Amino acid sequence: MDEEALMRGRVYGADHEDPDPGPQPGRAYRVLVAGPLDGLLLDVTGWTAAELADGAALETGIGRFGPGGRACYRPRPDAPSRWDWAGDVP
């Protein structure tokens, strides 16, 4: 991956062997802030307004509960394109 691609960020759920794991044109993303998924982008293309307002519990093996656990992220009230970590759940 070149430096420009690295600076664009990596998308949550992208295959580790994907030669271009960054954001793709025409897609909508949210930046995950803090917690185990800090710095990743979440593809929210096609999500409803209600789904976007709710945030997400994202599977991750590197959170407090290990494999099968989820990291919860919620939209930041003053910057909805940034989702803050709200804790981990089993």
PyMOL Python script that loads the backbone (N, CA, C, O; Angstrom):
from pymol import cmd

cmd.read_pdbstr("""\
ATOM      1  N   MET A   1       0.861  -1.171   0.000  1.00  0.00           N
ATOM      2  CA  MET A   1       0.000   0.000   0.000  1.00  0.00           C
ATOM      3  C   MET A   1       0.906   1.233   0.000  1.00  0.00           C
ATOM      4  O   MET A   1       1.869   1.301   0.765  1.00  0.00           O
ATOM      5  N   ASP A   2       0.598   2.196  -0.852  1.00  0.00           N
ATOM      6  CA  ASP A   2       1.417   3.403  -0.894  1.00  0.00           C
ATOM      7  C   ASP A   2       1.011   4.356   0.235  1.00  0.00           C
ATOM      8  O   ASP A   2      -0.024   4.169   0.875  1.00  0.00           O
ATOM      9  N   GLU A   3       1.839   5.378   0.471  1.00  0.00           N
ATOM     10  CA  GLU A   3       1.610   6.299   1.584  1.00  0.00           C
ATOM     11  C   GLU A   3       0.289   7.048   1.442  1.00  0.00           C
ATOM     12  O   GLU A   3      -0.393   7.281   2.440  1.00  0.00           O
ATOM     13  N   GLU A   4      -0.081   7.429   0.228  1.00  0.00           N
ATOM     14  CA  GLU A   4      -1.351   8.134   0.025  1.00  0.00           C
ATOM     15  C   GLU A   4      -2.525   7.260   0.441  1.00  0.00           C
ATOM     16  O   GLU A   4      -3.451   7.741   1.095  1.00  0.00           O
ATOM     17  N   ALA A   5      -2.500   5.985   0.073  1.00  0.00           N
ATOM     18  CA  ALA A   5      -3.579   5.061   0.454  1.00  0.00           C
ATOM     19  C   ALA A   5      -3.624   4.891   1.965  1.00  0.00           C
ATOM     20  O   ALA A   5      -4.704   4.821   2.551  1.00  0.00           O
ATOM     21  N   LEU A   6      -2.458   4.825   2.598  1.00  0.00           N
ATOM     22  CA  LEU A   6      -2.407   4.680   4.042  1.00  0.00           C
ATOM     23  C   LEU A   6      -3.043   5.893   4.726  1.00  0.00           C
ATOM     24  O   LEU A   6      -3.760   5.741   5.715  1.00  0.00           O
ATOM     25  N   MET A   7      -2.787   7.080   4.211  1.00  0.00           N
ATOM     26  CA  MET A   7      -3.336   8.296   4.795  1.00  0.00           C
ATOM     27  C   MET A   7      -4.856   8.378   4.621  1.00  0.00           C
ATOM     28  O   MET A   7      -5.520   9.071   5.392  1.00  0.00           O
ATOM     29  N   ARG A   8      -5.411   7.694   3.636  1.00  0.00           N
ATOM     30  CA  ARG A   8      -6.860   7.723   3.416  1.00  0.00           C
ATOM     31  C   ARG A   8      -7.595   6.885   4.437  1.00  0.00           C
ATOM     32  O   ARG A   8      -8.810   7.028   4.571  1.00  0.00           O
ATOM     33  N   GLY A   9      -6.918   6.023   5.156  1.00  0.00           N
ATOM     34  CA  GLY A   9      -7.564   5.194   6.159  1.00  0.00           C
ATOM     35  C   GLY A   9      -7.932   3.822   5.637  1.00  0.00           C
ATOM     36  O   GLY A   9      -7.970   3.580   4.431  1.00  0.00           O
ATOM     37  N   ARG A  10      -8.195   2.948   6.556  1.00  0.00           N
ATOM     38  CA  ARG A  10      -8.583   1.572   6.242  1.00  0.00           C
ATOM     39  C   ARG A  10     -10.038   1.398   6.658  1.00  0.00           C
ATOM     40  O   ARG A  10     -10.463   1.910   7.694  1.00  0.00           O
ATOM     41  N   VAL A  11     -10.787   0.683   5.853  1.00  0.00           N
ATOM     42  CA  VAL A  11     -12.208   0.477   6.110  1.00  0.00           C
ATOM     43  C   VAL A  11     -12.403  -0.751   6.996  1.00  0.00           C
ATOM     44  O   VAL A  11     -11.839  -1.812   6.730  1.00  0.00           O
ATOM     45  N   TYR A  12     -13.213  -0.599   8.059  1.00  0.00           N
ATOM     46  CA  TYR A  12     -13.554  -1.699   8.949  1.00  0.00           C
ATOM     47  C   TYR A  12     -14.129  -2.851   8.120  1.00  0.00           C
ATOM     48  O   TYR A  12     -14.996  -2.648   7.270  1.00  0.00           O
ATOM     49  N   GLY A  13     -13.642  -4.036   8.377  1.00  0.00           N
ATOM     50  CA  GLY A  13     -14.144  -5.222   7.684  1.00  0.00           C
ATOM     51  C   GLY A  13     -13.426  -5.529   6.385  1.00  0.00           C
ATOM     52  O   GLY A  13     -13.666  -6.579   5.789  1.00  0.00           O
ATOM     53  N   ALA A  14     -12.544  -4.634   5.923  1.00  0.00           N
ATOM     54  CA  ALA A  14     -11.803  -4.899   4.681  1.00  0.00           C
ATOM     55  C   ALA A  14     -10.855  -6.072   4.907  1.00  0.00           C
ATOM     56  O   ALA A  14     -10.283  -6.221   5.986  1.00  0.00           O
ATOM     57  N   ASP A  15     -10.698  -6.884   3.901  1.00  0.00           N
ATOM     58  CA  ASP A  15      -9.781  -8.018   3.964  1.00  0.00           C
ATOM     59  C   ASP A  15      -8.360  -7.500   4.154  1.00  0.00           C
ATOM     60  O   ASP A  15      -7.943  -6.552   3.489  1.00  0.00           O
ATOM     61  N   HIS A  16      -7.621  -8.126   5.065  1.00  0.00           N
ATOM     62  CA  HIS A  16      -6.240  -7.698   5.336  1.00  0.00           C
ATOM     63  C   HIS A  16      -5.340  -7.836   4.114  1.00  0.00           C
ATOM     64  O   HIS A  16      -4.301  -7.182   4.037  1.00  0.00           O
ATOM     65  N   GLU A  17      -5.721  -8.670   3.169  1.00  0.00           N
ATOM     66  CA  GLU A  17      -4.915  -8.863   1.967  1.00  0.00           C
ATOM     67  C   GLU A  17      -5.425  -8.038   0.789  1.00  0.00           C
ATOM     68  O   GLU A  17      -4.882  -8.129  -0.312  1.00  0.00           O
ATOM     69  N   ASP A  18      -6.462  -7.236   1.011  1.00  0.00           N
ATOM     70  CA  ASP A  18      -6.994  -6.369  -0.034  1.00  0.00           C
ATOM     71  C   ASP A  18      -5.924  -5.344  -0.405  1.00  0.00           C
ATOM     72  O   ASP A  18      -5.418  -4.645   0.473  1.00  0.00           O
ATOM     73  N   PRO A  19      -5.570  -5.240  -1.680  1.00  0.00           N
ATOM     74  CA  PRO A  19      -4.541  -4.271  -2.057  1.00  0.00           C
ATOM     75  C   PRO A  19      -4.989  -2.810  -1.885  1.00  0.00           C
ATOM     76  O   PRO A  19      -4.149  -1.912  -1.853  1.00  0.00           O
ATOM     77  N   ASP A  20      -6.283  -2.570  -1.775  1.00  0.00           N
ATOM     78  CA  ASP A  20      -6.789  -1.207  -1.577  1.00  0.00           C
ATOM     79  C   ASP A  20      -7.895  -1.235  -0.520  1.00  0.00           C
ATOM     80  O   ASP A  20      -9.077  -1.182  -0.857  1.00  0.00           O
ATOM     81  N   PRO A  21      -7.505  -1.320   0.785  1.00  0.00           N
ATOM     82  CA  PRO A  21      -8.510  -1.418   1.849  1.00  0.00           C
ATOM     83  C   PRO A  21      -9.094  -0.076   2.264  1.00  0.00           C
ATOM     84  O   PRO A  21      -9.798   0.008   3.270  1.00  0.00           O
ATOM     85  N   GLY A  22      -8.809   0.973   1.501  1.00  0.00           N
ATOM     86  CA  GLY A  22      -9.278   2.311   1.848  1.00  0.00           C
ATOM     87  C   GLY A  22     -10.661   2.600   1.316  1.00  0.00           C
ATOM     88  O   GLY A  22     -11.301   1.741   0.709  1.00  0.00           O
ATOM     89  N   PRO A  23     -11.115   3.813   1.549  1.00  0.00           N
ATOM     90  CA  PRO A  23     -12.448   4.214   1.096  1.00  0.00           C
ATOM     91  C   PRO A  23     -12.561   4.202  -0.426  1.00  0.00           C
ATOM     92  O   PRO A  23     -11.587   4.447  -1.138  1.00  0.00           O
ATOM     93  N   GLN A  24     -13.750   3.916  -0.899  1.00  0.00           N
ATOM     94  CA  GLN A  24     -14.017   3.838  -2.335  1.00  0.00           C
ATOM     95  C   GLN A  24     -14.945   4.978  -2.745  1.00  0.00           C
ATOM     96  O   GLN A  24     -15.795   5.402  -1.963  1.00  0.00           O
ATOM     97  N   PRO A  25     -14.785   5.466  -3.952  1.00  0.00           N
ATOM     98  CA  PRO A  25     -15.655   6.553  -4.437  1.00  0.00           C
ATOM     99  C   PRO A  25     -17.126   6.141  -4.399  1.00  0.00           C
ATOM    100  O   PRO A  25     -17.468   4.985  -4.650  1.00  0.00           O
ATOM    101  N   GLY A  26     -17.980   7.101  -4.083  1.00  0.00           N
ATOM    102  CA  GLY A  26     -19.413   6.853  -4.091  1.00  0.00           C
ATOM    103  C   GLY A  26     -19.943   6.183  -2.839  1.00  0.00           C
ATOM    104  O   GLY A  26     -21.127   5.853  -2.775  1.00  0.00           O
ATOM    105  N   ARG A  27     -19.095   5.971  -1.840  1.00  0.00           N
ATOM    106  CA  ARG A  27     -19.513   5.331  -0.593  1.00  0.00           C
ATOM    107  C   ARG A  27     -19.516   6.381   0.516  1.00  0.00           C
ATOM    108  O   ARG A  27     -18.825   7.394   0.408  1.00  0.00           O
ATOM    109  N   ALA A  28     -20.288   6.149   1.584  1.00  0.00           N
ATOM    110  CA  ALA A  28     -20.351   7.055   2.734  1.00  0.00           C
ATOM    111  C   ALA A  28     -19.665   6.381   3.923  1.00  0.00           C
ATOM    112  O   ALA A  28     -19.868   5.192   4.167  1.00  0.00           O
ATOM    113  N   TYR A  29     -18.859   7.138   4.657  1.00  0.00           N
ATOM    114  CA  TYR A  29     -18.078   6.581   5.757  1.00  0.00           C
ATOM    115  C   TYR A  29     -18.210   7.417   7.018  1.00  0.00           C
ATOM    116  O   TYR A  29     -18.524   8.606   6.964  1.00  0.00           O
ATOM    117  N   ARG A  30     -17.964   6.768   8.162  1.00  0.00           N
ATOM    118  CA  ARG A  30     -17.844   7.439   9.446  1.00  0.00           C
ATOM    119  C   ARG A  30     -16.483   7.043  10.016  1.00  0.00           C
ATOM    120  O   ARG A  30     -16.043   5.907   9.840  1.00  0.00           O
ATOM    121  N   VAL A  31     -15.817   7.972  10.694  1.00  0.00           N
ATOM    122  CA  VAL A  31     -14.521   7.709  11.315  1.00  0.00           C
ATOM    123  C   VAL A  31     -14.756   7.193  12.730  1.00  0.00           C
ATOM    124  O   VAL A  31     -15.467   7.826  13.511  1.00  0.00           O
ATOM    125  N   LEU A  32     -14.167   6.054  13.065  1.00  0.00           N
ATOM    126  CA  LEU A  32     -14.280   5.490  14.408  1.00  0.00           C
ATOM    127  C   LEU A  32     -13.183   6.096  15.279  1.00  0.00           C
ATOM    128  O   LEU A  32     -12.007   6.077  14.916  1.00  0.00           O
ATOM    129  N   VAL A  33     -13.582   6.636  16.437  1.00  0.00           N
ATOM    130  CA  VAL A  33     -12.658   7.359  17.298  1.00  0.00           C
ATOM    131  C   VAL A  33     -12.524   6.654  18.645  1.00  0.00           C
ATOM    132  O   VAL A  33     -13.515   6.393  19.327  1.00  0.00           O
ATOM    133  N   ALA A  34     -11.282   6.353  19.013  1.00  0.00           N
ATOM    134  CA  ALA A  34     -10.924   5.707  20.282  1.00  0.00           C
ATOM    135  C   ALA A  34     -11.337   4.233  20.267  1.00  0.00           C
ATOM    136  O   ALA A  34     -11.854   3.735  19.266  1.00  0.00           O
ATOM    137  N   GLY A  35     -11.108   3.555  21.364  1.00  0.00           N
ATOM    138  CA  GLY A  35     -11.458   2.148  21.478  1.00  0.00           C
ATOM    139  C   GLY A  35     -10.623   1.263  20.572  1.00  0.00           C
ATOM    140  O   GLY A  35      -9.643   1.719  19.982  1.00  0.00           O
ATOM    141  N   PRO A  36     -11.005   0.000  20.459  1.00  0.00           N
ATOM    142  CA  PRO A  36     -10.198  -0.960  19.716  1.00  0.00           C
ATOM    143  C   PRO A  36     -10.174  -0.738  18.200  1.00  0.00           C
ATOM    144  O   PRO A  36      -9.286  -1.256  17.522  1.00  0.00           O
ATOM    145  N   LEU A  37     -11.113   0.006  17.669  1.00  0.00           N
ATOM    146  CA  LEU A  37     -11.175   0.221  16.218  1.00  0.00           C
ATOM    147  C   LEU A  37     -10.785   1.643  15.830  1.00  0.00           C
ATOM    148  O   LEU A  37     -11.103   2.103  14.733  1.00  0.00           O
ATOM    149  N   ASP A  38     -10.104   2.329  16.725  1.00  0.00           N
ATOM    150  CA  ASP A  38      -9.703   3.716  16.514  1.00  0.00           C
ATOM    151  C   ASP A  38      -9.021   3.923  15.173  1.00  0.00           C
ATOM    152  O   ASP A  38      -8.084   3.208  14.817  1.00  0.00           O
ATOM    153  N   GLY A  39      -9.508   4.911  14.438  1.00  0.00           N
ATOM    154  CA  GLY A  39      -8.906   5.280  13.164  1.00  0.00           C
ATOM    155  C   GLY A  39      -9.472   4.569  11.952  1.00  0.00           C
ATOM    156  O   GLY A  39      -9.215   4.987  10.823  1.00  0.00           O
ATOM    157  N   LEU A  40     -10.233   3.510  12.153  1.00  0.00           N
ATOM    158  CA  LEU A  40     -10.842   2.823  11.007  1.00  0.00           C
ATOM    159  C   LEU A  40     -12.038   3.626  10.501  1.00  0.00           C
ATOM    160  O   LEU A  40     -12.609   4.449  11.216  1.00  0.00           O
ATOM    161  N   LEU A  41     -12.392   3.364   9.264  1.00  0.00           N
ATOM    162  CA  LEU A  41     -13.572   3.971   8.656  1.00  0.00           C
ATOM    163  C   LEU A  41     -14.678   2.923   8.596  1.00  0.00           C
ATOM    164  O   LEU A  41     -14.409   1.758   8.302  1.00  0.00           O
ATOM    165  N   LEU A  42     -15.893   3.316   8.865  1.00  0.00           N
ATOM    166  CA  LEU A  42     -17.046   2.417   8.779  1.00  0.00           C
ATOM    167  C   LEU A  42     -17.879   2.810   7.575  1.00  0.00           C
ATOM    168  O   LEU A  42     -18.320   3.955   7.469  1.00  0.00           O
ATOM    169  N   ASP A  43     -18.098   1.877   6.673  1.00  0.00           N
ATOM    170  CA  ASP A  43     -18.922   2.118   5.487  1.00  0.00           C
ATOM    171  C   ASP A  43     -20.388   2.098   5.905  1.00  0.00           C
ATOM    172  O   ASP A  43     -20.900   1.062   6.331  1.00  0.00           O
ATOM    173  N   VAL A  44     -21.058   3.232   5.786  1.00  0.00           N
ATOM    174  CA  VAL A  44     -22.463   3.347   6.176  1.00  0.00           C
ATOM    175  C   VAL A  44     -23.362   3.608   4.966  1.00  0.00           C
ATOM    176  O   VAL A  44     -24.491   4.075   5.111  1.00  0.00           O
ATOM    177  N   THR A  45     -22.863   3.309   3.805  1.00  0.00           N
ATOM    178  CA  THR A  45     -23.637   3.493   2.577  1.00  0.00           C
ATOM    179  C   THR A  45     -24.953   2.721   2.684  1.00  0.00           C
ATOM    180  O   THR A  45     -24.955   1.525   2.975  1.00  0.00           O
ATOM    181  N   GLY A  46     -26.051   3.401   2.449  1.00  0.00           N
ATOM    182  CA  GLY A  46     -27.360   2.757   2.474  1.00  0.00           C
ATOM    183  C   GLY A  46     -28.014   2.693   3.843  1.00  0.00           C
ATOM    184  O   GLY A  46     -29.147   2.226   3.954  1.00  0.00           O
ATOM    185  N   TRP A  47     -27.339   3.146   4.883  1.00  0.00           N
ATOM    186  CA  TRP A  47     -27.937   3.138   6.209  1.00  0.00           C
ATOM    187  C   TRP A  47     -29.039   4.195   6.282  1.00  0.00           C
ATOM    188  O   TRP A  47     -28.931   5.253   5.663  1.00  0.00           O
ATOM    189  N   THR A  48     -30.083   3.910   7.029  1.00  0.00           N
ATOM    190  CA  THR A  48     -31.165   4.870   7.235  1.00  0.00           C
ATOM    191  C   THR A  48     -30.735   5.919   8.263  1.00  0.00           C
ATOM    192  O   THR A  48     -29.743   5.739   8.969  1.00  0.00           O
ATOM    193  N   ALA A  49     -31.487   7.009   8.338  1.00  0.00           N
ATOM    194  CA  ALA A  49     -31.207   8.047   9.329  1.00  0.00           C
ATOM    195  C   ALA A  49     -31.281   7.470  10.745  1.00  0.00           C
ATOM    196  O   ALA A  49     -30.475   7.826  11.605  1.00  0.00           O
ATOM    197  N   ALA A  50     -32.234   6.591  10.984  1.00  0.00           N
ATOM    198  CA  ALA A  50     -32.378   5.977  12.313  1.00  0.00           C
ATOM    199  C   ALA A  50     -31.171   5.101  12.634  1.00  0.00           C
ATOM    200  O   ALA A  50     -30.664   5.133  13.756  1.00  0.00           O
ATOM    201  N   GLU A  51     -30.709   4.327  11.667  1.00  0.00           N
ATOM    202  CA  GLU A  51     -29.531   3.484  11.892  1.00  0.00           C
ATOM    203  C   GLU A  51     -28.298   4.342  12.175  1.00  0.00           C
ATOM    204  O   GLU A  51     -27.498   4.018  13.052  1.00  0.00           O
ATOM    205  N   LEU A  52     -28.150   5.429  11.435  1.00  0.00           N
ATOM    206  CA  LEU A  52     -27.012   6.321  11.657  1.00  0.00           C
ATOM    207  C   LEU A  52     -27.083   6.960  13.040  1.00  0.00           C
ATOM    208  O   LEU A  52     -26.052   7.135  13.690  1.00  0.00           O
ATOM    209  N   ALA A  53     -28.274   7.309  13.494  1.00  0.00           N
ATOM    210  CA  ALA A  53     -28.430   7.923  14.812  1.00  0.00           C
ATOM    211  C   ALA A  53     -28.128   6.935  15.938  1.00  0.00           C
ATOM    212  O   ALA A  53     -27.667   7.330  17.008  1.00  0.00           O
ATOM    213  N   ASP A  54     -28.391   5.646  15.693  1.00  0.00           N
ATOM    214  CA  ASP A  54     -28.163   4.611  16.709  1.00  0.00           C
ATOM    215  C   ASP A  54     -26.697   4.258  16.889  1.00  0.00           C
ATOM    216  O   ASP A  54     -26.299   3.842  17.977  1.00  0.00           O
ATOM    217  N   GLY A  55     -25.886   4.413  15.853  1.00  0.00           N
ATOM    218  CA  GLY A  55     -24.509   3.959  15.924  1.00  0.00           C
ATOM    219  C   GLY A  55     -24.442   2.468  15.634  1.00  0.00           C
ATOM    220  O   GLY A  55     -25.327   1.916  14.981  1.00  0.00           O
ATOM    221  N   ALA A  56     -23.387   1.816  16.124  1.00  0.00           N
ATOM    222  CA  ALA A  56     -23.198   0.408  15.789  1.00  0.00           C
ATOM    223  C   ALA A  56     -22.398  -0.325  16.851  1.00  0.00           C
ATOM    224  O   ALA A  56     -21.562   0.264  17.538  1.00  0.00           O
ATOM    225  N   ALA A  57     -22.667  -1.621  16.975  1.00  0.00           N
ATOM    226  CA  ALA A  57     -21.875  -2.539  17.796  1.00  0.00           C
ATOM    227  C   ALA A  57     -21.143  -3.433  16.801  1.00  0.00           C
ATOM    228  O   ALA A  57     -21.749  -4.292  16.161  1.00  0.00           O
ATOM    229  N   LEU A  58     -19.839  -3.223  16.677  1.00  0.00           N
ATOM    230  CA  LEU A  58     -19.045  -3.857  15.632  1.00  0.00           C
ATOM    231  C   LEU A  58     -18.204  -5.004  16.170  1.00  0.00           C
ATOM    232  O   LEU A  58     -17.513  -4.853  17.178  1.00  0.00           O
ATOM    233  N   GLU A  59     -18.261  -6.133  15.508  1.00  0.00           N
ATOM    234  CA  GLU A  59     -17.486  -7.297  15.933  1.00  0.00           C
ATOM    235  C   GLU A  59     -15.992  -6.991  15.885  1.00  0.00           C
ATOM    236  O   GLU A  59     -15.484  -6.408  14.927  1.00  0.00           O
ATOM    237  N   THR A  60     -15.305  -7.406  16.954  1.00  0.00           N
ATOM    238  CA  THR A  60     -13.856  -7.278  16.979  1.00  0.00           C
ATOM    239  C   THR A  60     -13.263  -8.279  17.955  1.00  0.00           C
ATOM    240  O   THR A  60     -13.824  -8.533  19.020  1.00  0.00           O
ATOM    241  N   GLY A  61     -12.150  -8.833  17.589  1.00  0.00           N
ATOM    242  CA  GLY A  61     -11.448  -9.766  18.468  1.00  0.00           C
ATOM    243  C   GLY A  61     -10.439  -9.077  19.357  1.00  0.00           C
ATOM    244  O   GLY A  61      -9.777  -9.730  20.165  1.00  0.00           O
ATOM    245  N   ILE A  62     -10.308  -7.753  19.223  1.00  0.00           N
ATOM    246  CA  ILE A  62      -9.277  -7.056  19.989  1.00  0.00           C
ATOM    247  C   ILE A  62      -9.855  -6.154  21.078  1.00  0.00           C
ATOM    248  O   ILE A  62      -9.136  -5.331  21.646  1.00  0.00           O
ATOM    249  N   GLY A  63     -11.127  -6.300  21.368  1.00  0.00           N
ATOM    250  CA  GLY A  63     -11.750  -5.515  22.429  1.00  0.00           C
ATOM    251  C   GLY A  63     -11.655  -6.227  23.763  1.00  0.00           C
ATOM    252  O   GLY A  63     -10.984  -7.253  23.878  1.00  0.00           O
ATOM    253  N   ARG A  64     -12.307  -5.701  24.745  1.00  0.00           N
ATOM    254  CA  ARG A  64     -12.284  -6.231  26.112  1.00  0.00           C
ATOM    255  C   ARG A  64     -12.724  -7.689  26.196  1.00  0.00           C
ATOM    256  O   ARG A  64     -12.219  -8.438  27.032  1.00  0.00           O
ATOM    257  N   PHE A  65     -13.656  -8.100  25.342  1.00  0.00           N
ATOM    258  CA  PHE A  65     -14.213  -9.447  25.427  1.00  0.00           C
ATOM    259  C   PHE A  65     -13.605 -10.424  24.431  1.00  0.00           C
ATOM    260  O   PHE A  65     -14.084 -11.550  24.299  1.00  0.00           O
ATOM    261  N   GLY A  66     -12.560 -10.009  23.733  1.00  0.00           N
ATOM    262  CA  GLY A  66     -11.861 -10.902  22.812  1.00  0.00           C
ATOM    263  C   GLY A  66     -12.732 -11.332  21.644  1.00  0.00           C
ATOM    264  O   GLY A  66     -13.706 -10.660  21.306  1.00  0.00           O
ATOM    265  N   PRO A  67     -12.372 -12.472  21.018  1.00  0.00           N
ATOM    266  CA  PRO A  67     -13.134 -12.943  19.848  1.00  0.00           C
ATOM    267  C   PRO A  67     -14.626 -13.067  20.157  1.00  0.00           C
ATOM    268  O   PRO A  67     -15.019 -13.618  21.185  1.00  0.00           O
ATOM    269  N   GLY A  68     -15.433 -12.551  19.259  1.00  0.00           N
ATOM    270  CA  GLY A  68     -16.876 -12.588  19.436  1.00  0.00           C
ATOM    271  C   GLY A  68     -17.425 -11.349  20.139  1.00  0.00           C
ATOM    272  O   GLY A  68     -18.635 -11.124  20.145  1.00  0.00           O
ATOM    273  N   GLY A  69     -16.544 -10.550  20.728  1.00  0.00           N
ATOM    274  CA  GLY A  69     -16.985  -9.331  21.391  1.00  0.00           C
ATOM    275  C   GLY A  69     -17.295  -8.237  20.375  1.00  0.00           C
ATOM    276  O   GLY A  69     -16.987  -8.363  19.190  1.00  0.00           O
ATOM    277  N   ARG A  70     -17.900  -7.184  20.853  1.00  0.00           N
ATOM    278  CA  ARG A  70     -18.261  -6.058  19.990  1.00  0.00           C
ATOM    279  C   ARG A  70     -17.821  -4.745  20.635  1.00  0.00           C
ATOM    280  O   ARG A  70     -17.853  -4.589  21.856  1.00  0.00           O
ATOM    281  N   ALA A  71     -17.414  -3.819  19.793  1.00  0.00           N
ATOM    282  CA  ALA A  71     -17.080  -2.465  20.224  1.00  0.00           C
ATOM    283  C   ALA A  71     -18.233  -1.569  19.790  1.00  0.00           C
ATOM    284  O   ALA A  71     -18.626  -1.574  18.623  1.00  0.00           O
ATOM    285  N   CYS A  72     -18.771  -0.806  20.725  1.00  0.00           N
ATOM    286  CA  CYS A  72     -19.917   0.058  20.443  1.00  0.00           C
ATOM    287  C   CYS A  72     -19.444   1.473  20.115  1.00  0.00           C
ATOM    288  O   CYS A  72     -18.621   2.049  20.826  1.00  0.00           O
ATOM    289  N   TYR A  73     -19.974   2.013  19.037  1.00  0.00           N
ATOM    290  CA  TYR A  73     -19.647   3.371  18.602  1.00  0.00           C
ATOM    291  C   TYR A  73     -20.931   4.153  18.387  1.00  0.00           C
ATOM    292  O   TYR A  73     -21.914   3.627  17.864  1.00  0.00           O
ATOM    293  N   ARG A  74     -20.912   5.423  18.798  1.00  0.00           N
ATOM    294  CA  ARG A  74     -22.066   6.301  18.685  1.00  0.00           C
ATOM    295  C   ARG A  74     -21.650   7.599  17.985  1.00  0.00           C
ATOM    296  O   ARG A  74     -20.520   8.056  18.156  1.00  0.00           O
ATOM    297  N   PRO A  75     -22.552   8.194  17.201  1.00  0.00           N
ATOM    298  CA  PRO A  75     -22.215   9.451  16.540  1.00  0.00           C
ATOM    299  C   PRO A  75     -21.932  10.558  17.549  1.00  0.00           C
ATOM    300  O   PRO A  75     -22.602  10.672  18.575  1.00  0.00           O
ATOM    301  N   ARG A  76     -20.947  11.353  17.242  1.00  0.00           N
ATOM    302  CA  ARG A  76     -20.605  12.516  18.076  1.00  0.00           C
ATOM    303  C   ARG A  76     -21.649  13.593  17.792  1.00  0.00           C
ATOM    304  O   ARG A  76     -21.856  13.948  16.632  1.00  0.00           O
ATOM    305  N   PRO A  77     -22.315  14.124  18.830  1.00  0.00           N
ATOM    306  CA  PRO A  77     -23.394  15.098  18.613  1.00  0.00           C
ATOM    307  C   PRO A  77     -22.997  16.306  17.762  1.00  0.00           C
ATOM    308  O   PRO A  77     -23.779  16.755  16.923  1.00  0.00           O
ATOM    309  N   ASP A  78     -21.801  16.827  17.971  1.00  0.00           N
ATOM    310  CA  ASP A  78     -21.398  18.026  17.246  1.00  0.00           C
ATOM    311  C   ASP A  78     -20.619  17.730  15.964  1.00  0.00           C
ATOM    312  O   ASP A  78     -20.236  18.651  15.243  1.00  0.00           O
ATOM    313  N   ALA A  79     -20.385  16.443  15.679  1.00  0.00           N
ATOM    314  CA  ALA A  79     -19.657  16.043  14.463  1.00  0.00           C
ATOM    315  C   ALA A  79     -20.085  14.633  14.082  1.00  0.00           C
ATOM    316  O   ALA A  79     -19.337  13.682  14.311  1.00  0.00           O
ATOM    317  N   PRO A  80     -21.286  14.476  13.500  1.00  0.00           N
ATOM    318  CA  PRO A  80     -21.836  13.144  13.253  1.00  0.00           C
ATOM    319  C   PRO A  80     -21.020  12.257  12.308  1.00  0.00           C
ATOM    320  O   PRO A  80     -21.288  11.059  12.209  1.00  0.00           O
ATOM    321  N   SER A  81     -20.032  12.823  11.616  1.00  0.00           N
ATOM    322  CA  SER A  81     -19.193  11.978  10.756  1.00  0.00           C
ATOM    323  C   SER A  81     -18.131  11.243  11.579  1.00  0.00           C
ATOM    324  O   SER A  81     -17.436  10.368  11.063  1.00  0.00           O
ATOM    325  N   ARG A  82     -18.010  11.604  12.862  1.00  0.00           N
ATOM    326  CA  ARG A  82     -17.066  10.950  13.764  1.00  0.00           C
ATOM    327  C   ARG A  82     -17.864  10.189  14.815  1.00  0.00           C
ATOM    328  O   ARG A  82     -18.723  10.765  15.481  1.00  0.00           O
ATOM    329  N   TRP A  83     -17.588   8.915  14.964  1.00  0.00           N
ATOM    330  CA  TRP A  83     -18.301   8.092  15.934  1.00  0.00           C
ATOM    331  C   TRP A  83     -17.357   7.729  17.060  1.00  0.00           C
ATOM    332  O   TRP A  83     -16.289   7.161  16.830  1.00  0.00           O
ATOM    333  N   ASP A  84     -17.752   8.060  18.280  1.00  0.00           N
ATOM    334  CA  ASP A  84     -16.940   7.820  19.464  1.00  0.00           C
ATOM    335  C   ASP A  84     -17.224   6.456  20.076  1.00  0.00           C
ATOM    336  O   ASP A  84     -18.356   5.971  20.074  1.00  0.00           O
ATOM    337  N   TRP A  85     -16.174   5.859  20.592  1.00  0.00           N
ATOM    338  CA  TRP A  85     -16.272   4.566  21.261  1.00  0.00           C
ATOM    339  C   TRP A  85     -17.082   4.734  22.530  1.00  0.00           C
ATOM    340  O   TRP A  85     -16.853   5.670  23.296  1.00  0.00           O
ATOM    341  N   ALA A  86     -18.042   3.821  22.761  1.00  0.00           N
ATOM    342  CA  ALA A  86     -18.907   3.883  23.934  1.00  0.00           C
ATOM    343  C   ALA A  86     -18.716   2.676  24.843  1.00  0.00           C
ATOM    344  O   ALA A  86     -19.464   2.508  25.806  1.00  0.00           O
ATOM    345  N   GLY A  87     -17.725   1.832  24.553  1.00  0.00           N
ATOM    346  CA  GLY A  87     -17.461   0.666  25.376  1.00  0.00           C
ATOM    347  C   GLY A  87     -17.590  -0.619  24.574  1.00  0.00           C
ATOM    348  O   GLY A  87     -17.984  -0.613  23.408  1.00  0.00           O
ATOM    349  N   ASP A  88     -17.248  -1.718  25.227  1.00  0.00           N
ATOM    350  CA  ASP A  88     -17.304  -3.047  24.608  1.00  0.00           C
ATOM    351  C   ASP A  88     -18.402  -3.873  25.251  1.00  0.00           C
ATOM    352  O   ASP A  88     -18.730  -3.682  26.422  1.00  0.00           O
ATOM    353  N   VAL A  89     -18.967  -4.788  24.484  1.00  0.00           N
ATOM    354  CA  VAL A  89     -19.980  -5.715  24.995  1.00  0.00           C
ATOM    355  C   VAL A  89     -19.626  -7.126  24.524  1.00  0.00           C
ATOM    356  O   VAL A  89     -18.970  -7.294  23.496  1.00  0.00           O
ATOM    357  N   PRO A  90     -20.064  -8.142  25.281  1.00  0.00           N
ATOM    358  CA  PRO A  90     -19.756  -9.527  24.855  1.00  0.00           C
ATOM    359  C   PRO A  90     -20.486  -9.918  23.589  1.00  0.00           C
ATOM    360  O   PRO A  90     -20.332 -11.042  23.109  1.00  0.00           O
TER     361      PRO A  90
END
""", "prot")
cmd.dss("prot")
cmd.show_as("cartoon", "prot")
cmd.util.cbc("prot")
cmd.orient("prot")
